[in-house]
Amino acid sequence: MTVRHHVGSAINRWSLGRNDNSLARYDPQTGGCRGGLEPGMVNQKQGAESTLALLIALLELRLAEQRERIGS
């Protein structure tokens, strides 16, 4: 596994709830990503920056997985 793959996996796990609050930032109902963590809660705003950052991390992770499968 590459460093990029490890970082992408960590970002995605963190967004899905493996963080200090054990709360997901990603909302599967809307497809959006909440802005950030606050003490004991998740910021409920789902701005474009947060959503795009998560989508880019997911895309990078998928691309890294594909490269590993084909041996590039």
C-alpha positions, 0 to 999 in steps of 0.5 A: 500500500502506498502512502497516498492510500494510507492517507486516503483511508485515514481521511475516509475513516475519520469522516465516517466516524473514527474521530475524537467524537466518534461521529460521522461527518459524511451524511449518506442521506444527502451525500454531503459532508459536514464542516467539521468537529466541535467539542462533542458534536459535528458542525451541521453545515454541509458546505461545498468545500467539505463535500468536495474534499471528501469526494476527492479523498474517496476518488484518490483512494479508489484510484490508488486501489485500481493502480494496485490491482493492475500493478502500476 
